[in-house]
Amino acid sequence: MITFPKLLQHFPKLYIRILVLLTLVMLTITLWPASKPKNPPDATTKTLDLTPKLLIENTQATLQPLPIIHPEKWTSVTVKSGDSLSTLFQRVGLSAQDVYQVSQATKKTKALSPLFPGDTLDFLIKNERLDKVRLIKTPLLQTIVQRKDGTNYTVETITRKPDIEPRFVQGIIKSSLFVDGQNAGLSQKKLMQLATIFGWDIDFALDIRGNDQFALIYEEKYLDDALIGEGDILAAQFINRGKIFNAIRHSDGNYYSPQGYSMRKAFLRSPVDFFRISSKYNPNRKHPVLKTVRPHRGVDYAAATGTPIKASGDGKVTWRGTKGGYGRTIIIQHAGIYTTLYAHMSKYNSKVKKGSRVKQGQVIGYIGSSGLATGPHLHYEFRTNGVHKNPLKVKLPNAEPLNKEQMEEFKPVAKTIIELLEAYQLGSPLASI
């Protein structure tokens, strides 16, 4: 048997040395421990050590398209005369069962009633089933009836508040308050409110003169940057024949002078809104029917038959009936010492009887030509302790002024808003009130 040492004897010594050297090299490579990195990365480093491939994959994930959200498709139906909830539901293909379920859900709140011609009812139908019913009552108020589960519905009322911004308007009377006010940008409603505020001090049929001036600040209501309506008049000024009248709205909703006196008097200057004066107070007037000199102790307001007549002040009706040449007449007692008479009516307000208590501005009857009258008009008389006074010139007693406590609240507000009004008139409005 030939052993390994003997086998080596047959190889040249040079070959043996090379073989030994190669063996040592191989053993060194095999047995040498794996080298460790000098700075092993921690957990944070690993998350940030992204390869280009990972960065590309992460970017692609971020840029995935968003899911498409389709807008709800509502069906709208306009309410017509004679429509009911049943006919409206039938018009969009819904059943009597749908009507019953929605009616039961809204039974207590009456959210969908009453409906008026011109109202719009919106329906959202999904998979041939009613999902929502919506009634937009005003831009600020809407009601939504929504399916909750199965046959159950919930009722939600959504109320929005408008943004309020002040608006300033001023003008000069050239023709009339109505014409020049509209030319200045005021609505008919705002003109009526302005006339009502100053109506106790100024007779807009007789007292207005050319170059009289008016100015006011009132609220405008905006929703989503769109004008949706008008609010209250905050302050107003009227210059009549050189005399300045200022009015400021108080928190009680009434208007007062800067000194706290009510703009509202105990009596209206005129008991009729739209009229012309056909005959003034005249103790020596010749009667147009009897053709004799007979004192005319009142004022005649000519207007169309049926024009409303208002009580000029709070009081109690002491007479309601035909009174000789006065025709259909009402007499009102005020505060014990004043009486007002309204004659030649075509008819009375059915709710006003003898003994009734009436409020200032309440309609008590309608203009006509009953009794001795040549045409439709109101004959109006004003008496103090039984003595006739000229209704156009009598000094009307004021309503109650603000008390001391109310003035503490009102005075700084009045001062600020008058300053704002003056600033607007000068063309440099203050930043805020």
C-alpha positions in Angstrom: 0.0 0.0 0.0 1.4 3.3 -1.0 1.0 6.1 1.7 0.5 9.8 1.1 4.2 10.7 2.3 5.6 8.1 -0.1 3.5 9.5 -3.0 5.0 12.9 -2.4 8.5 11.5 -2.8 7.9 11.1 -6.5 7.0 14.9 -7.0 9.7 17.5 -7.5 10.3 19.6 -4.5 9.3 22.8 -6.3 5.8 21.4 -7.0 5.5 20.3 -3.4 6.2 23.8 -2.1 3.6 25.4 -4.5 1.0 22.9 -3.4 1.6 23.7 0.3 1.4 27.4 -0.4 -1.9 27.1 -2.2 -3.3 24.9 0.6 -2.4 27.6 3.2 -4.0 30.3 1.1 -7.3 28.4 0.8 -7.4 27.7 4.5 -6.8 31.4 5.3 -9.7 32.5 3.0 -12.0 29.8 4.4 -11.3 30.4 8.1 -11.0 34.3 8.1 -14.2 35.9 9.9 -16.5 38.0 7.7 -15.8 41.7 8.1 -18.5 44.0 9.7 -19.4 47.4 8.4 -17.8 50.3 10.3 -21.1 52.1 10.9 -24.1 49.7 10.9 -27.3 51.6 10.1 -29.9 52.0 12.8 -33.7 51.8 12.2 -34.1 55.4 11.1 -31.3 55.1 8.6 -32.8 52.0 7.1 -36.2 53.8 6.5 -34.4 56.7 4.7 -31.9 54.5 2.7 -34.2 54.0 -0.2 -32.9 52.6 -3.5 -33.9 54.3 -6.8 -36.3 51.4 -7.4 -38.2 51.9 -4.1 -38.4 55.7 -4.8 -40.0 55.0 -8.1 -42.5 52.5 -6.7 -43.4 55.0 -3.9 -44.0 57.9 -6.4 -46.2 55.6 -8.6 -48.3 54.7 -5.5 -48.8 58.5 -4.7 -49.9 59.3 -8.2 -52.7 56.7 -8.3 -56.0 58.4 -9.6 -58.6 59.4 -7.0 -61.9 57.7 -7.1 -64.6 59.6 -9.2 -67.4 61.0 -7.0 -70.5 61.5 -9.1 -72.9 64.3 -8.0 -76.3 63.4 -6.8 -78.9 63.6 -9.4 -82.1 65.2 -8.0 -85.4 65.3 -9.7 -87.3 68.6 -9.1 -91.1 69.1 -9.2 -92.9 72.4 -8.9 -96.0 72.5 -6.8 -99.1 73.6 -8.7 -102.5 74.6 -7.5 -104.4 71.6 -6.1 -101.2 69.5 -5.7 -100.7 67.2 -2.7 -97.8 65.1 -1.5 -99.5 62.1 -3.2 -99.7 63.8 -6.6 -96.2 65.1 -6.4 -94.8 61.6 -5.5 -96.8 60.0 -8.3 -95.4 62.5 -10.8 -91.8 61.2 -10.2 -93.0 57.5 -10.2 -93.1 56.8 -6.5 -95.7 54.7 -4.8 -98.4 55.3 -2.2 -96.2 53.4 0.2 -93.5 56.0 -0.2 -95.9 58.7 0.5 -97.1 57.0 3.6 -93.6 56.4 5.0 -92.5 60.0 4.4 -95.8 61.3 5.8 -95.3 59.3 9.0 -91.7 60.5 9.4 -92.8 64.2 9.0 -96.1 63.9 10.9 -94.9 65.6 14.1 -92.7 68.3 12.6 -94.9 68.9 9.5 -91.6 69.5 7.6 -93.2 69.1 4.2 -96.4 71.1 4.9 -97.9 73.3 4.0 -96.9 73.3 0.3 -97.8 76.4 -1.8 -98.0 76.8 -5.5 -94.5 77.7 -6.8 -92.7 75.7 -4.1 -90.2 73.1 -5.4 -89.8 69.6 -4.0 -86.6 67.7 -4.9 -86.4 63.9 -5.0 -83.2 61.7 -4.9 -84.1 58.2 -6.2 -81.5 55.4 -6.1 -82.1 52.0 -7.6 -85.8 52.8 -8.0 -86.1 53.5 -4.3 -86.6 56.9 -2.7 -83.5 58.0 -0.8 -84.1 61.7 0.0 -86.8 64.4 -0.3 -85.8 68.0 -0.1 -87.9 71.2 0.4 -86.0 74.5 0.1 -88.3 76.9 1.8 -86.0 79.9 1.6 -82.3 80.3 0.7 -81.7 80.2 4.5 -84.0 77.3 5.3 -84.3 73.8 3.9 -85.6 70.5 5.1 -84.2 67.1 4.0 -86.1 63.8 4.7 -83.6 60.9 4.2 -83.9 57.1 4.3 -82.1 55.7 7.3 -82.7 52.0 6.9 -85.5 49.9 5.4 -88.6 52.0 5.6 -87.4 54.5 8.3 -86.7 58.1 7.4 -85.0 60.9 9.4 -85.9 64.6 9.2 -83.1 67.3 9.1 -83.7 71.0 9.1 -80.7 73.0 7.8 -80.6 76.7 8.7 -78.1 79.1 7.4 -77.3 82.6 8.5 -76.6 85.4 5.9 -73.7 87.7 6.1 -74.9 91.2 7.0 -73.3 94.3 5.4 -74.3 97.9 5.8 -75.3 100.0 2.8 -75.4 103.7 2.6 -77.8 105.6 0.3 -78.5 109.3 0.0 -80.4 111.6 -2.3 -82.0 115.0 -3.0 -85.7 115.5 -3.7 -86.3 116.9 -7.1 -89.7 115.3 -7.9 -90.9 113.1 -5.0 -89.4 110.8 -2.3 -90.8 107.8 -4.3 -89.2 108.8 -7.6 -85.9 110.2 -6.3 -85.6 107.4 -3.7 -85.8 104.8 -6.5 -83.3 106.7 -8.6 -80.9 106.6 -5.6 -81.3 102.8 -5.5 -83.9 102.3 -2.8 -86.5 99.6 -3.1 -90.2 100.4 -2.7 -90.2 98.6 0.6 -87.3 100.6 2.0 -89.0 103.8 0.8 -92.1 102.9 2.7 -90.1 102.1 5.8 -88.3 105.4 5.6 -91.6 107.3 5.2 -93.0 105.4 8.2 -90.0 106.3 10.4 -90.5 110.1 9.7 -94.2 110.0 9.1 -95.1 111.4 12.5 -93.0 114.6 11.9 -93.2 115.0 8.1 -96.3 115.0 5.9 -94.9 113.5 2.7 -97.9 114.8 0.7 -97.7 118.4 1.9 -94.4 119.1 3.6 -91.9 117.9 0.9 -90.0 120.6 -0.9 -87.4 120.6 -3.7 -83.9 120.1 -2.4 -85.0 118.3 0.7 -82.5 115.6 1.4 -82.5 112.0 2.8 -79.8 109.6 3.8 -79.9 106.2 5.5 -77.8 103.2 6.4 -79.5 99.8 6.2 -78.6 96.2 6.3 -78.1 94.0 3.2 -78.1 90.2 3.5 -75.7 88.1 1.5 -75.4 84.3 1.1 -72.4 82.9 -0.8 -71.5 86.4 -1.9 -75.0 86.9 -3.5 -77.5 89.5 -2.3 -80.6 87.7 -1.0 -82.5 90.5 0.8 -82.6 93.6 2.9 -82.6 94.0 6.6 -83.4 96.8 9.0 -82.7 100.5 8.6 -80.0 101.2 11.2 -80.1 105.0 11.0 -81.8 107.6 8.8 -81.8 111.3 8.3 -84.2 113.6 6.5 -83.7 117.3 6.0 -87.1 119.0 5.4 -87.2 122.7 4.7 -83.8 123.0 6.4 -84.8 121.2 9.6 -82.8 118.0 10.3 -84.5 114.9 11.6 -82.3 112.0 12.7 -83.6 108.5 13.6 -81.6 105.6 15.1 -82.9 102.0 15.6 -82.8 100.8 19.1 -82.6 97.1 20.3 -86.3 97.1 20.9 -86.9 97.6 17.2 -88.2 101.1 17.5 -86.6 104.4 16.3 -85.5 107.3 18.4 -83.9 110.6 18.1 -80.3 110.9 19.3 -81.7 112.3 22.5 -83.8 109.2 23.1 -87.2 110.6 22.1 -89.4 108.2 20.2 -89.9 109.0 16.5 -93.3 107.5 17.0 -95.9 110.0 18.2 -99.1 109.2 20.0 -100.9 109.9 16.7 -100.2 109.4 13.0 -100.0 112.5 11.0 -102.2 111.0 8.4 -104.7 108.0 8.7 -104.4 107.2 4.9 -101.2 106.1 3.1 -102.0 107.1 -0.6 -104.1 110.1 -1.0 -104.4 113.7 -2.1 -105.9 116.4 0.2 -109.1 117.6 -1.5 -110.2 120.0 1.3 -108.3 121.4 4.2 -109.5 122.6 7.6 -111.5 125.8 7.0 -114.1 127.3 9.4 -115.6 129.4 6.6 -115.8 126.8 3.8 -118.9 126.6 1.5 -120.3 123.1 1.6 -120.0 121.5 -1.8 -123.3 119.7 -1.6 -125.5 122.0 0.6 -124.0 125.2 -1.1 -124.1 127.0 2.2 -121.3 128.3 4.4 -120.6 125.6 6.9 -117.3 125.2 8.9 -115.1 122.4 7.7 -113.5 121.3 10.9 -111.5 118.5 9.4 -109.3 117.4 6.5 -110.6 115.5 3.4 -108.3 112.8 2.0 -109.3 111.8 -1.5 -108.4 108.3 -2.5 -109.9 105.3 -4.4 -112.9 103.5 -2.9 -111.7 100.7 -0.7 -108.4 102.4 0.3 -107.7 101.3 4.0 -108.2 103.8 6.8 -106.0 103.4 9.8 -106.6 104.4 13.4 -104.3 107.4 14.0 -103.6 106.4 17.6 -104.3 103.7 20.3 -107.8 104.1 21.8 -111.3 102.8 22.3 -114.1 102.9 19.6 -117.0 105.0 21.1 -119.0 105.2 17.9 -119.5 102.9 14.9 -122.5 103.5 12.6 -124.2 106.0 10.3 -124.0 109.6 11.6 -126.1 112.0 9.5 -124.2 113.6 6.7 -121.0 111.9 7.8 -122.3 108.6 6.5 -120.6 105.5 7.9 -118.5 106.8 10.8 -116.1 105.7 13.5 -115.1 107.8 16.5 -112.1 106.8 18.7 -111.4 108.1 22.2 -107.6 108.4 23.0 -106.1 108.9 26.5 -109.2 110.5 27.8 -108.7 114.0 26.2 -108.4 113.3 22.5 -110.9 112.0 20.0 -110.6 111.3 16.2 -113.4 111.0 13.7 -113.4 109.0 10.4 -116.3 109.6 8.1 -117.8 108.7 4.6 -116.6 105.1 4.9 -117.6 102.5 2.3 -117.5 99.8 4.9 -116.0 99.0 8.3 -113.4 96.4 9.4 -115.7 93.6 10.6 -113.5 93.1 13.7 -113.8 96.7 14.9 -117.0 97.2 17.0 -118.2 99.8 19.4 -116.2 99.3 22.5 -113.2 97.7 20.7 -109.7 98.6 21.7 -107.6 99.5 18.6 -103.9 100.1 18.0 -102.2 102.8 16.1 -102.0 101.9 12.4 -104.8 99.2 12.7 -107.2 99.2 9.7 -110.6 100.3 11.0 -112.5 100.8 7.7 -112.3 101.7 4.0 -112.7 104.9 2.0 -116.1 105.5 0.4 -118.6 108.2 -0.3 -121.4 107.4 2.1 -123.4 110.4 3.5 -123.1 113.9 2.0 -120.1 113.3 -0.3 -119.3 114.3 -3.9 -116.8 111.5 -4.3 -114.8 108.8 -2.4 -112.7 110.4 0.4 -112.1 110.3 4.1 -113.2 113.1 6.3 -110.9 113.2 9.3 -111.3 115.3 12.5 -109.1 115.7 15.5 -110.4 117.1 18.8 -108.7 118.0 22.1 -111.1 118.1 25.1 -114.0 118.4 22.6 -112.4 121.3 20.7 -111.7 120.9 17.0 -108.0 121.2 16.0 -106.5 121.4 12.5 -105.2 117.8 11.9 -102.4 119.2 9.6 -101.0 121.6 12.2 -101.8 120.3 15.6 -98.8 119.5 17.7 -98.9 115.7 18.2 -97.9 114.4 21.7 -94.9 112.1 21.7 -94.8 108.5 22.7 -92.8 107.6 25.8 -89.0 108.3 25.6 -86.3 105.9 26.6 -85.8 105.8 30.4 -82.4 106.4 32.1 -81.3 102.8 32.0 -82.2 102.4 28.3 -80.4 105.6 27.5 -77.2 104.2 29.0 -77.3 101.5 26.3 -78.6 103.7 23.5 -76.5 106.8 23.8 -73.1 105.3 22.8 -74.7 103.4 19.9 -76.5 106.6 18.7 -73.3 108.6 18.8 -71.3 106.0 16.8 -73.9 105.5 14.1 -74.5 109.3 13.7 -70.8 109.7 13.2 -70.9 106.8 10.7 -73.8 108.5 8.8 -71.9 111.8 8.7 -68.7 110.0 7.5 -70.6 108.4 4.6 -72.0 111.7 3.6 -68.5 113.2 3.6 -67.4 110.3 1.4 -65.1 108.8 4.0 -67.0 106.0 5.8 -65.5 104.7 9.0 -64.0 101.2 9.0 -66.8 99.8 11.2 -69.6 100.7 13.6 
